[in-house]
C-alpha cells in the first residue's frame, strides 16, 4: 500500500493534543496555519522563555502511525494528534531520516527534517508511563527516541494531496539552514483524505 498520511491535526492553543482536521495549510517558513506553533521564531513556551528570538525549528511535528500500534500493544490508547503531532504517517521510517532530509508531501509541499522530538513529562500527564514507552535502547545501548520528528516548511504551492508513496534521495549542495541536505521525494495519490494545502515557498 506504500506510504501515506493517515491524519493531519492542529490546535490554535498550546494544548498538548491537537485536534484532527480534514485539511491543514502549510506556510513556508512558518508551519501549520493557525496552529499555536506556527511562526518563524520559537513558539514552544519553554523555548520562548529561554530565547524568544531563536529560529523555530519545530514548526511541524510528524509521528508514524506504527508507534500508535506499538503503544496499543503495551496498553496505551493513543490516536492521531494525541501526542501533539500535526501529521501522522504510515510506511515512512521517520526516526531514521537524517537531519536536513527534505520530505515531499504530494506534488509540491516540502518539509525539512530538523531532528527528533524529545519525549517529555507531558506524555506522562497525558497517560502515565507514556514517556518511558516512547524511549528505548538499541543493541549498542544508544537511547532511541520514538515520539516522532520535527520539521520546518520549506516550499509549497496552493494545494498538495496528502497521500505519499515511495522514497528516493539525492544529494544537493547545501540547504538554507547551511547544512548538507537530501531530497526525499514522497509522491502523491489523489484519492486519499485528508488534504494538505501549502502556501508560499523558497526559490
C-alpha positions in Angstrom: 0.0 0.0 0.0 3.0 2.3 0.1 3.5 5.3 2.4 0.8 7.8 3.1 -0.6 10.4 5.5 -3.1 9.0 8.0 -4.2 12.2 9.6 -3.4 15.9 9.9 -4.1 17.9 13.1 -3.7 21.4 14.5 -4.6 23.4 17.6 -4.8 27.2 17.9 -3.9 26.9 21.6 -0.9 25.5 23.4 -2.7 22.3 24.2 -0.8 19.0 24.5 -3.0 17.2 22.0 -4.1 18.6 18.6 -7.5 18.1 17.0 -7.6 16.1 13.7 -8.6 18.2 10.7 -10.0 17.5 7.3 -7.2 19.8 5.9 -4.3 22.0 7.0 -2.4 24.7 5.3 1.4 24.6 5.4 3.0 28.1 5.3 6.6 28.2 4.0 9.0 29.3 6.8 6.2 29.3 9.4 4.5 25.9 9.8 0.8 24.9 10.0 -1.5 27.9 9.6 -3.4 28.7 12.7 -1.5 26.2 14.9 -0.1 27.5 18.2 3.4 26.6 17.0 3.2 28.5 13.7 5.9 31.2 13.4 9.4 32.0 12.1 10.7 32.2 15.7 10.2 29.7 18.5 6.6 29.2 19.7 7.1 26.4 22.3 6.7 28.3 25.6 9.7 26.8 27.3 12.0 27.9 24.5 10.4 31.3 24.3 11.3 31.8 27.9 14.9 31.0 27.2 15.3 33.0 23.9 12.3 34.3 22.1 14.3 35.3 19.1 15.7 31.9 18.1 14.6 30.3 14.9 11.6 28.0 15.0 12.9 24.5 14.0 9.8 22.8 15.4 7.2 24.1 13.0 5.7 20.7 12.1 5.6 17.6 14.3 5.3 14.2 12.4 4.6 10.9 14.1 4.4 7.4 12.5 1.1 5.5 13.0 3.1 2.4 13.7 4.1 4.0 17.1 0.4 4.2 18.0 0.1 0.4 17.3 3.2 -0.3 19.3 1.8 1.7 22.2 -1.6 -0.1 21.9 0.1 -3.4 22.4 1.6 -2.0 25.6 -1.8 -1.0 26.9 -1.9 2.7 25.9 -4.6 4.4 23.8 -3.0 7.0 21.5 -4.8 8.3 18.4 -3.6 10.7 15.7 -2.9 14.2 17.2 -3.0 12.9 20.8 0.7 13.4 21.4 0.8 16.7 19.6 1.7 15.8 16.0 0.5 17.7 13.0 1.0 14.9 10.6 0.6 11.2 11.2 2.2 9.0 8.6 2.3 5.3 7.7 5.0 3.4 5.9 7.7 6.1 6.4 10.7 5.3 8.6 10.7 8.8 10.2 13.0 8.0 13.0 15.9 7.0 10.7 15.7 10.0 8.4 18.8 12.2 8.8 18.6 15.8 9.6 18.1 18.0 6.5 16.1 15.3 4.7 13.5 17.0 2.5 10.1 15.3 2.5 7.8 16.0 -0.4 4.2 15.8 0.6 2.1 15.5 -2.5 3.2 17.3 -5.6 4.6 20.5 -4.1 4.8 20.7 -0.3 8.3 20.3 1.2 9.3 20.0 4.8 12.8 19.7 6.1 13.6 17.4 9.0 15.3 19.3 11.8 15.6 16.5 14.4 13.8 14.0 16.7 11.1 15.0 19.1 12.4 14.6 22.6 9.8 12.7 24.8 9.0 14.8 27.9 7.0 14.7 31.1 3.9 16.0 29.3 3.5 12.5 27.9 3.1 11.1 31.4 0.5 13.7 32.2 -1.4 12.5 29.2 -1.1 8.8 30.1 1.0 7.5 33.0 4.1 5.7 31.8 4.0 7.0 28.2 7.3 8.8 28.4 9.1 5.6 29.2 7.2 3.8 26.5 8.5 6.2 23.8 12.1 5.6 24.8 14.2 2.5 24.2 17.8 1.4 23.8 19.3 -0.2 20.7 21.7 -3.1 20.6 24.6 -0.7 21.3 22.9 0.9 24.3 22.1 4.1 22.4 19.0 5.9 23.5 16.2 5.7 20.9 13.5 8.5 21.0 10.4 7.2 19.3 8.0 10.2 19.7 8.4 11.4 16.1 10.4 14.1 14.3 10.3 17.9 13.9 10.4 19.8 10.7 10.2 23.2 9.1 8.2 24.1 6.0 10.4 24.8 3.0 8.2 25.0 -0.1 4.8 24.5 -1.4 2.2 25.7 -3.8 -1.5 26.2 -3.4 -2.5 22.5 -3.0 -0.9 19.1 -2.5 -2.6 15.8 -1.9 -1.9 14.1 1.4 -1.0 10.6 0.3 2.6 9.7 -0.2 4.3 6.7 -1.7 7.9 5.6 -2.4 11.1 7.4 -1.4 14.3 8.2 -3.1 17.2 10.5 -2.2 19.8 12.5 -4.0 22.5 14.9 -2.6 22.2 18.6 -3.1 24.6 21.4 -2.3 23.5 23.0 0.9 20.1 23.8 2.3 19.1 27.2 3.5 20.0 26.3 7.1 23.6 25.9 6.0 23.8 22.1 6.2 24.1 19.5 3.5 20.7 18.1 2.6 19.0 15.2 1.0 15.9 15.2 -1.1 13.3 12.6 -0.1 10.5 12.6 -2.6 7.2 11.2 -1.4 4.8 11.3 -4.3 1.1 11.5 -4.1 -2.0 9.6 -4.9 -5.1 11.7 -5.4 -7.8 9.7 -3.6 -6.7 9.7 0.0 -8.0 12.2 2.5 -7.1 14.5 4.3 -5.7 17.2 2.2 -2.6 19.3 2.9 -2.7 22.8 1.4 0.5 24.7 1.0 1.2 28.4 0.5 4.4 30.2 -0.4 7.8 28.8 -0.9 11.5 29.4 -1.2 13.4 29.5 -4.5 
